[in-house]
């Protein structure tokens, strides 16, 4: 009997990163930031992202909701 082998990713190559969603306006935000923006009624287009590559993070959304921009 032949067992099929599935190649595994080498250790260290699996990165834990949040899913990123891009709206039709090409606003990059983490999935969690998108949910937080909906919860706080914050318009993501008015939020400046401080995450990797300028992505909007939950902290950025919370800061915008407080008016600390």
C-alpha positions as CSV (number, residue, x, y, z in Angstrom):
1,X,0.0,0.0,0.0
2,X,1.3,3.4,-0.9
3,X,0.6,6.3,1.5
4,X,0.2,9.7,-0.1
5,X,2.5,12.3,1.5
6,X,1.4,15.9,1.9
7,X,4.4,18.3,2.1
8,X,4.3,20.3,5.3
9,X,5.4,23.9,5.5
10,X,8.9,24.2,7.0
11,X,8.9,25.4,10.6
12,X,9.1,29.1,10.9
13,X,7.3,29.8,7.7
14,X,3.8,29.9,9.1
15,X,3.1,33.5,10.1
16,X,0.3,34.5,12.3
17,X,-1.2,37.5,10.6
18,X,-4.7,39.0,10.7
19,X,-6.8,38.7,7.7
20,X,-6.8,41.9,5.7
21,X,-9.9,43.1,3.8
22,X,-9.8,45.7,1.1
23,X,-12.9,47.7,0.4
24,X,-13.8,49.1,-3.0
25,X,-11.9,52.2,-2.1
26,X,-8.7,50.2,-1.5
27,X,-8.7,51.0,2.2
28,X,-6.5,48.4,3.9
29,X,-7.5,47.5,7.4
30,X,-7.3,44.4,9.5
31,X,-10.5,42.4,9.7
32,X,-10.8,43.2,13.4
33,X,-10.4,46.9,12.6
34,X,-13.2,46.7,10.1
35,X,-15.5,45.1,12.7
36,X,-14.5,47.7,15.3
37,X,-15.1,50.5,12.9
38,X,-18.7,49.2,12.3
39,X,-19.2,48.9,16.0
40,X,-18.1,52.4,16.7
41,X,-19.6,54.0,13.6
42,X,-16.2,55.1,12.3
43,X,-15.6,55.8,8.6
44,X,-12.4,53.9,7.7
45,X,-11.6,56.4,4.9
46,X,-11.1,59.0,7.7
47,X,-8.7,56.8,9.7
48,X,-4.9,57.0,9.2
49,X,-3.4,53.5,9.4
50,X,-0.3,53.0,11.5
51,X,0.0,49.2,10.9
52,X,2.3,47.4,8.6
53,X,2.2,49.0,5.1
54,X,-0.2,51.7,6.4
55,X,-2.9,49.3,7.4
56,X,-5.6,50.4,9.7
57,X,-5.5,48.6,13.1
58,X,-8.1,48.3,15.9
59,X,-6.1,50.9,17.8
60,X,-6.3,53.3,14.9
61,X,-10.1,52.9,14.8
62,X,-10.4,53.4,18.6
63,X,-8.2,56.5,18.4
64,X,-10.3,58.0,15.6
65,X,-13.5,57.3,17.6
66,X,-12.1,59.2,20.6
67,X,-11.1,62.1,18.3
68,X,-7.3,61.7,19.1
69,X,-6.2,61.9,15.4
